[in-house]
């Protein structure tokens, strides 16, 4: 879903009065200057829309000169209000920010005519001329000075948040949460992230698989798709071919579940046990295929980590890798799992070895050889659903230890020793690129704590 932005320019022209202070500090003192600034804002917004890299709809600029005019704006339909705050009109600004949507404020220092709220945003607006913050609709992280790129960063974060909140996800085998403290994770995912979790039982899945296997045309098509996949450059088969053919059939069953639920995310519980005799393969390869087609797809039905995976997927605009962590030492750690996307950069598939799932030595799992030297973002949500940790790292190796098949040795950027004390939960989520600031902004908007290590 696109993020809909309503830009508002708050500016009035003061009238000169004899022997009196008739204007506050700041530029834009004539109607001509006001019109020039409106044109400047429209041009900057057009540039933002062109360079966004995610679905962004910018509505026509509205100029308000008074609190009365401002009162009409929160009644409009939008996701984010971007206030260009040239004036110290507390009543107008508080009216604009009083809605139940997200609010940003842009002020100018050197990018154009100086806005008064460059001086007054903190003291007059956020703190109401007191020591403590008192503005409910915004905080200091919602205010940007001069830099349109900083506005875009926040809009990307809010795009990710919008597309996470209320997301519908199919849970094969039902929703779960890893570990003793993860048992209530599905409830927290519903409460905090408003996730719409649709359960598909294993008896139902088994019936669907059996029906699919009796569809000769479907089975033939899946075999042909498997042929094409295995014939791609960089794909190496190291398991029985029948596991791959059956994985493509299972993937079609998963696609049907997504279509019928009108969902675009899926997770599989008991993926290391129950699904194997039913599907006669593993869910590892199907989840790789779905991720590469743009569907957030996760094993283990771990709703401790799944919200972080969905959010990072939409912030980064690429597939994400849910994985097991290890102990950091000398700035290095290893993450691994038996399923991973190949198109980690969103377009180019990485080389892959199609092996058995490690613990069972059965089925079709993927060892994706991710790009060495690639900068990645790593998220670690806690069991309690109260705080996420994040850091950046570089992929320094893709080893082949006797653990889950896709493996990354990561060199941590930042104070890696803090990980020893601060890591919570279990599963982590990895995406190509640097996305910590966007994720941190979104996580705070969701009401959670955020600890960046990098």
QUIWOTA-V907601 format. One record per backbone hydrogen bond with DSSP energy under -1.0 kcal/mol. CO is the residue of the C=O (numbers start at 1). NH is the residue of the N-H. Records with the same first field share a line. If there is no record, write none. Layout:
CO: NH + NH
This chain:
3: 57
4: 79 + 80
5: 59
6: 82
7: 62
8: 84
9: 64
10: 86
20: 22
30: 34
31: 35
32: 36
33: 37
34: 38
35: 39
36: 40
37: 41
38: 42
39: 43
40: 44
41: 45
42: 46
43: 47
44: 48
45: 49
46: 50
47: 51
55: 3
57: 5
62: 9
64: 11
66: 70
67: 71
69: 72
70: 73
73: 76
79: 102
80: 6
81: 104
82: 8
83: 85 + 106
84: 10 + 86
86: 116
87: 89
89: 93
90: 94
91: 95
92: 96
93: 97
95: 98
102: 81
104: 83
105: 144
106: 85
107: 146
108: 115
114: 27
115: 118
116: 119 + 120
117: 121
120: 124 + 125
121: 126
122: 127
123: 129
126: 134 + 135
127: 130
139: 142
140: 143
142: 105
144: 107
145: 147
147: 151
148: 152
149: 153
150: 154
151: 155
152: 156
153: 157
154: 158
155: 159
156: 160
157: 161
158: 162
159: 163
161: 165
164: 167
167: 196
169: 198
170: 267
171: 174 + 200
172: 269
176: 303
179: 182
182: 185
184: 188
185: 189
186: 190
187: 191
188: 192
189: 195
193: 166
196: 169
198: 171
200: 173
201: 205
202: 206
203: 207
204: 208
205: 209
206: 210
207: 211
208: 212
209: 213
210: 214
212: 215
214: 216
215: 219
216: 220
217: 221
218: 222
219: 223
220: 224
221: 225
222: 226
223: 227
224: 228
225: 229
226: 230
227: 231
229: 232
232: 235
234: 352
236: 354
240: 243
241: 245
242: 246
243: 247
244: 248
245: 249
246: 250
247: 251
248: 252
249: 253
250: 254
251: 255
252: 256
253: 257
254: 258
255: 259
256: 260
257: 261
258: 263
265: 170
266: 298
267: 172
268: 300
270: 273 + 275
273: 276
275: 279
276: 280
283: 287
284: 288
285: 289
286: 290
287: 291
288: 292
289: 293
290: 295
291: 294
296: 266
298: 268
301: 176 + 303
302: 306
305: 309
306: 310
307: 311
308: 312
309: 313
310: 314
311: 315
312: 316
313: 317
321: 430
323: 428
324: 336
329: 332
331: 412
332: 329
333: 410
335: 408
336: 324
337: 406
338: 366
342: 344 + 350
343: 346
351: 369
352: 236
353: 367
354: 238
355: 365
357: 361
362: 357
364: 285
365: 355
367: 353
368: 370
371: 374
374: 395
375: 433
376: 393
377: 431
378: 391
379: 429
380: 389
386: 449
387: 382
388: 451
389: 380
390: 453
391: 378
392: 413
393: 376
394: 411
395: 373
397: 409
401: 403
406: 337
408: 335
409: 396 + 397
410: 333
411: 394
414: 416
415: 418
416: 419
418: 422
419: 423
428: 323
429: 379
430: 321
431: 377
435: 439
436: 440
437: 441
438: 442
439: 443
440: 444
441: 445
442: 446
443: 448
444: 447
449: 388
451: 390
